[in-house]
Amino acid sequence: MGVINVRNNKLVLQFRYLGNRCREQTQLLDTPANHKRLQNLLKRIEAEIVIGTFKYSSYFPNSNNAKKYSALDEKKQTAKEFFESPNSPRFEEFSKTWLAEKQVEWRVGHYVDVEGVLNNHILPRFGKKKISVITKQDILSFRTALAKVQGRRGKELSPSRINHIMTPLRMILNEAADRYEFISPWRNIKALKVPRTEVDPFNFEEVERVIQSAPDEYKNYYIVRFFTGLRSSEIDGLTWKQIDIDNKRLTVSQSLVRGVVGSLKTDSSYRTIDLPTRVVAALKSQKSTCKPRQPFVFTNQKGLPLNYQVVSRSVWYPTLKRAGLKARNPYQTRHTYATLLLAAGESPEWIANQMGHTTATMLFRVYSRYVPNLMRRDGTAFEALLQTEVG
């Protein structure tokens, strides 16, 4: 709300316009009559600001602000005329341009993922609309509709998945608004709250049951997954040149997504993992079964790199069923690696490096509550220490 101040016995008008605080010095003396006069003027200015008809130069033609806002008004008018013309871009047209520009920035897997989101969800809803006429209400209605869509296994889309779908829409609308100088409808729209990461690791006994129940040609694969914490894309893209058997080390330097070898997710994902003896033995065993000059460590019967979706469907879930364990996604092998290291008492900083995290903060936030259960201890180690010291 605007106010009237006094400076050198003359009245100063102060109000907010387009998020900025504006001050305008008048030549009116500080008198009750002039105060009332400016109060009426201020009400009229604020009313015009609300309905969008305010022009700075109409009230303060000699102000420096008038020049600035006049230029902005001209840009708005130009943009308005452009979008009201028959040739104004529609969402589908602009999204194709935007996606082509992003292709050189993104990994292949991410590009394919965003392209799928556009084709399956966003374009059917917004494709034919002029990109400038999409409103905040359109966006919120779209998100509400997504919450009712059934995903895999007949379940409704999760908040995380909905946010994932909404992200390209937000990026496209904001980019178009910036290029064509209109106000983006994406204002004060917050992402849906995502429940805490679902972590359901295996304990030692369950890990052994999985490995023993796995097909013979996949036992080494799951030993490496469980005891290195590699992501699916990292183990599927693992090559022999990344492995130093003699020094018991594995360098994570690439990933395989949708059959294409590429870079890793983040800079911290590039790491060197210290291999336990059991993993070294599994890798030696795997090497003995590989064909000469075969670059990838784990392959299918045709000698091609593994496809994690095929492996999950045809090997992982059937293995869990044979082991008598509930269905859990393959990423739980990585969670298991973290919890087993914590349960063994390894340094959190060292574990973070092994996992490819920049800090140990996530370990304590996500995994710490599983450590007592895995170790079958709830303060007994500390109690034993105190008893030893007292004795």
Secondary structure, 3 states (H helix, E strand, C coil): CCEEEEECCEEEEEEEECCEEEEEEEEEECCHHHHHHHHHHHHHHHHHHHHCCCCHHHHCCCCHHHHHHHHHHHHHHHHHHHHCCCCCCEHHHHHHHHHHHHCCCCCHHHHHHHHHHHHHHHHHHHCCCEHHHCCHHHHHHHHHHHCCCECHHHCECCHHHHHHHHHHHHHHHHHHHHHHCCCCCCCCCCCCCCCCCCCCCCCHHHHHHHHHHCCHHHHHHHHHHHHHCCCHHHHHCCEHHHEECCCCEEEECCEEECCEEECCCCHHHCEEEECCHHHHHHHHHHHHHCCCCCCECCECCCCCECCHHHHHHHHHHHHHHHCCCCCCCCCHHHHHHHHHHHHCCCCHHHHHHHHCCCCCHHHHHHHHHHHHHHHCCCCHHHHHHHHHHHC
